[in-house]
Amino acid sequence: MTARDVLRNAARRGAHWVDLQYSLTIQGLHDVAPLARGELLDVGCGEKPYESIFRPFVTRYVGIEHEGSYTQTDASARGTGPDHYYDGTRLPFDDASFDTVLSVQVLEHTPSPQALLNEMARVLRPGGTLLLSAPFSFRLHEEPHDYFRYTPHGLRDMCARAELDVVRIDAQGGLWSLLAHKLNSFLAFRVAIVGGAMQAMGKLGHEARETRRPRYWTVPLVGPMVVGMSASARVLDRMLPDPSEALSFLLVARRPEA
């Protein structure tokens, strides 16, 4: 590994830690990964960034993407990602094909979320597990394919309509993480314009390619601010929790045996 690779990996790890939405999502997925088993379908898999988390617990990891929207992203240009594509209406699998279905920050990107959730339930085997993360408060992204935000009550109702039993719903982040993430996003994407640099490190793969030039001269000011807010938010979420706020929710549901 070259010195450049070492620096790039260190920068990527730092960017992951500063990105509260990403780091909290990863933490939550590690927590629920032992619930996965058998054959797993990752709906909206992108470049399969979560495969390494679930591989130790499953026998097969299959990724699928919506072809129309995925081909417009930065990730598609790198030639990695899904094993299958679907047309946005029906997943191309038989009923009861998978033991686990995973969907991370995808439900907001379909204009028919209940229909997609019904499809996830359909391909689950009896007793199978759905692991789903959906945003509660997040910036506009992957435009124009950004349609909805979700409360835990809405997710429970949608699962009931899909005939899935909700086991638990965990909040990801709280008030302070939410505020810090929004401020950090403004500083990073509107002030420093580092979207292109983040994509070069392998982040924001689902976004369209950033063509604006970064304002590197702002980094000495913006950098310490985003690091400080990320660190402070983690502390304040523990000291002064607010259960009415979250960045997103992570849901665990099961298809009934009968």
C-alpha positions as CSV (number, residue, x, y, z in Angstrom):
1,M,0.0,0.0,0.0
2,T,1.4,3.4,-1.0
3,A,1.6,6.5,1.2
4,R,-1.2,8.0,-1.0
5,D,-3.4,5.0,-0.3
6,V,-2.8,5.3,3.5
7,L,-3.7,9.0,3.4
8,R,-6.8,8.3,1.3
9,N,-8.0,5.6,3.7
10,A,-7.3,7.9,6.7
11,A,-9.3,10.7,5.1
12,R,-12.2,8.3,4.3
13,R,-12.3,7.1,7.9
14,G,-12.3,10.7,9.2
15,A,-15.1,11.6,6.8
16,H,-17.1,8.6,7.9
17,W,-16.7,9.7,11.6
18,V,-17.7,13.3,10.9
19,D,-20.7,12.2,8.8
20,L,-23.1,11.6,11.7
21,Q,-25.8,10.1,9.6
22,Y,-23.4,7.5,8.1
23,S,-21.6,6.6,11.3
24,L,-24.9,6.2,13.2
25,T,-26.3,4.1,10.4
26,I,-23.2,1.8,10.5
27,Q,-23.4,1.5,14.2
28,G,-27.1,0.5,14.0
29,L,-26.4,-2.1,11.3
30,H,-23.7,-3.7,13.4
31,D,-26.2,-4.0,16.2
32,V,-28.8,-5.8,14.1
33,A,-26.5,-7.8,11.8
34,P,-26.6,-10.9,14.1
35,L,-30.3,-11.1,13.3
36,A,-29.6,-11.8,9.6
37,R,-29.4,-15.4,8.4
38,G,-29.5,-17.5,5.3
39,E,-29.9,-15.8,1.9
40,L,-30.0,-12.0,2.1
41,L,-31.4,-9.5,-0.4
42,D,-30.1,-5.9,-0.2
43,V,-32.8,-3.7,-1.8
44,G,-31.2,-0.5,-3.1
45,C,-27.7,-1.9,-2.6
46,G,-25.7,0.6,-4.5
47,E,-22.1,-0.5,-4.3
48,K,-22.9,-2.9,-1.5
49,P,-21.2,-0.9,1.3
50,Y,-22.8,-3.0,4.0
51,E,-21.9,-6.4,2.7
52,S,-18.9,-6.8,5.0
53,I,-21.1,-6.2,8.0
54,F,-23.6,-9.0,7.2
55,R,-21.4,-11.5,5.4
56,P,-20.4,-13.4,8.6
57,F,-24.1,-14.1,9.4
58,V,-25.5,-15.1,5.9
59,T,-24.8,-17.7,3.3
60,R,-25.6,-15.5,0.3
61,Y,-25.6,-11.8,-0.3
62,V,-27.6,-10.5,-3.3
63,G,-27.9,-6.9,-4.3
64,I,-30.6,-5.3,-6.4
65,E,-31.1,-1.7,-7.7
66,H,-33.7,0.3,-9.6
67,E,-32.1,0.5,-13.0
68,G,-33.5,3.9,-14.1
69,S,-32.3,5.8,-11.1
70,Y,-29.0,3.9,-10.4
71,T,-27.6,4.5,-13.8
72,Q,-27.6,8.2,-13.1
73,T,-25.4,8.0,-10.1
74,D,-21.7,8.4,-9.5
75,A,-21.4,4.8,-8.3
76,S,-22.7,3.3,-11.6
77,A,-19.8,4.9,-13.4
78,R,-17.4,2.8,-11.4
79,G,-18.9,-0.4,-12.7
80,T,-19.5,-2.1,-9.3
81,G,-22.7,-2.7,-7.4
82,P,-25.9,-4.7,-8.0
83,D,-26.3,-8.3,-9.0
84,H,-29.8,-7.6,-10.4
85,Y,-31.9,-4.6,-11.5
86,Y,-35.7,-4.1,-11.2
87,D,-38.1,-1.8,-12.9
88,G,-39.6,-0.2,-9.9
89,T,-42.7,-2.3,-9.7
90,R,-41.9,-6.0,-9.0
91,L,-38.8,-7.5,-7.6
92,P,-37.6,-10.2,-10.1
93,F,-37.8,-13.1,-7.5
94,D,-40.3,-15.8,-6.6
95,D,-42.4,-15.5,-3.4
96,A,-40.5,-16.5,-0.3
97,S,-37.0,-16.5,-1.9
98,F,-35.0,-14.9,0.9
99,D,-34.4,-15.4,4.7
100,T,-33.4,-11.7,5.2
101,V,-34.2,-8.5,3.4
102,L,-32.1,-5.4,4.0
103,S,-33.0,-1.9,2.9
104,V,-30.9,1.1,4.0
105,Q,-32.1,4.6,3.3
106,V,-34.0,3.5,0.2
107,L,-37.7,3.8,1.0
108,E,-37.7,7.6,0.6
109,H,-36.5,7.3,-3.0
110,T,-39.5,5.5,-4.4
111,P,-42.8,7.2,-5.3
112,S,-44.7,4.1,-4.2
113,P,-43.1,3.1,-0.8
114,Q,-45.9,0.8,0.3
115,A,-45.7,-1.1,-2.9
116,L,-42.0,-1.6,-2.5
117,L,-42.4,-2.7,1.2
118,N,-45.1,-5.2,0.0
119,E,-42.6,-6.6,-2.4
120,M,-39.9,-6.9,0.3
121,A,-42.5,-8.8,2.4
122,R,-43.5,-11.0,-0.5
123,V,-39.9,-12.3,-1.2
124,L,-39.3,-13.0,2.5
125,R,-39.7,-16.6,3.6
126,P,-42.1,-17.3,6.6
127,G,-40.1,-16.4,9.7
128,G,-37.8,-14.2,7.7
129,T,-36.5,-10.9,8.9
130,L,-36.7,-7.4,7.4
131,L,-34.0,-4.9,8.4
132,L,-34.9,-1.4,7.2
133,S,-33.5,2.1,7.8
134,A,-35.5,5.2,6.7
135,P,-34.8,8.9,7.3
136,F,-36.9,11.1,9.6
137,S,-35.1,14.4,9.0
138,F,-32.5,14.7,6.2
139,R,-31.5,17.1,3.5
140,L,-32.8,16.8,-0.1
141,H,-30.5,14.2,-1.8
142,E,-30.4,12.1,-4.9
143,E,-32.8,14.5,-6.5
144,P,-35.3,14.3,-8.1
145,H,-35.8,10.9,-6.7
146,D,-36.4,12.0,-3.1
147,Y,-40.0,11.7,-2.0
148,F,-40.7,11.0,1.7
149,R,-39.6,11.0,5.3
150,Y,-40.8,8.6,7.9
151,T,-41.9,8.5,11.6
152,P,-41.9,5.2,13.6
153,H,-45.7,5.3,13.7
154,G,-45.9,5.5,9.9
155,L,-43.4,2.6,9.5
156,R,-45.4,0.5,11.9
157,D,-48.6,1.1,9.9
158,M,-46.8,0.3,6.6
159,C,-45.5,-2.9,8.0
160,A,-49.0,-3.9,9.2
161,R,-50.3,-3.3,5.7
162,A,-47.5,-5.6,4.4
163,E,-48.4,-8.2,7.0
164,L,-45.1,-7.9,8.8
165,D,-44.7,-8.0,12.6
166,V,-42.6,-5.2,13.9
167,V,-40.0,-6.4,16.5
168,R,-38.4,-3.1,17.3
169,I,-37.7,0.4,15.9
170,D,-34.5,2.2,17.0
171,A,-33.9,5.9,16.7
172,Q,-30.6,6.8,15.0
173,G,-29.2,10.0,16.6
174,G,-31.1,12.6,18.5
175,L,-31.7,16.4,18.5
176,W,-28.0,17.3,18.7
177,S,-26.9,14.9,16.0
178,L,-29.7,16.2,13.8
179,L,-28.7,19.8,14.3
180,A,-25.0,19.1,13.9
181,H,-25.5,17.0,10.8
182,K,-27.6,19.8,9.1
183,L,-25.0,22.4,9.9
184,N,-22.1,20.2,8.8
185,S,-23.9,19.4,5.6
186,F,-24.3,23.1,4.9
187,L,-20.7,23.8,5.6
188,A,-19.4,20.8,3.6
189,F,-21.7,21.0,0.5
190,R,-22.6,24.7,0.3
191,V,-19.5,26.5,1.7
192,A,-16.6,24.1,1.1
193,I,-18.3,22.3,-1.9
194,V,-16.4,19.1,-1.1
195,G,-19.0,16.7,-2.7
196,G,-16.5,15.8,-5.5
197,A,-13.7,15.1,-3.1
198,M,-16.1,12.9,-1.0
199,Q,-17.0,11.0,-4.1
200,A,-13.3,10.5,-4.9
201,M,-13.1,8.8,-1.5
202,G,-16.0,6.5,-2.3
203,K,-18.7,8.4,-0.5
204,L,-22.0,9.8,-1.9
205,G,-22.1,7.1,-4.6
206,H,-25.9,7.3,-4.9
207,E,-25.6,11.1,-5.8
208,A,-25.1,12.4,-9.3
209,R,-21.5,13.3,-10.0
210,E,-20.4,16.6,-8.5
211,T,-19.0,18.9,-11.1
212,R,-18.3,22.0,-9.1
213,R,-14.8,22.8,-8.0
214,P,-14.1,22.5,-4.2
215,R,-13.3,25.6,-2.2
216,Y,-10.2,24.2,-0.6
217,W,-9.3,27.5,0.9
218,T,-12.3,27.2,3.3
219,V,-11.2,23.9,4.7
220,P,-8.9,25.3,7.5
221,L,-12.0,27.1,8.9
222,V,-14.7,24.5,8.0
223,G,-12.7,21.4,9.0
224,P,-12.4,22.2,12.7
225,M,-16.0,23.4,12.9
226,V,-17.5,20.1,11.5
227,V,-15.2,18.0,13.7
228,G,-16.2,20.0,16.8
229,M,-19.9,19.8,16.1
230,S,-19.8,16.1,15.4
231,A,-17.9,15.4,18.7
232,S,-20.2,17.7,20.7
233,A,-23.4,16.2,19.2
234,R,-22.3,12.7,20.4
235,V,-21.8,14.0,23.9
236,L,-25.0,16.1,24.1
237,D,-27.2,13.3,22.7
238,R,-26.2,11.2,25.7
239,M,-26.4,14.1,28.3
240,L,-29.6,15.8,27.0
241,P,-31.6,13.3,25.0
242,D,-34.7,14.3,23.1
243,P,-36.8,11.2,22.0
244,S,-38.9,13.3,19.7
245,E,-36.0,14.0,17.3
246,A,-33.8,11.6,15.2
247,L,-31.9,11.5,11.9
248,S,-33.5,8.2,11.0
249,F,-35.1,5.0,12.3
250,L,-33.9,1.4,12.0
251,L,-36.7,-1.1,12.0
252,V,-36.6,-4.9,12.6
253,A,-39.7,-6.8,11.4
254,R,-40.6,-10.4,10.7
255,R,-42.9,-12.3,8.3
256,P,-45.1,-14.5,10.4
257,E,-44.5,-18.3,10.2
258,A,-48.1,-19.1,9.2
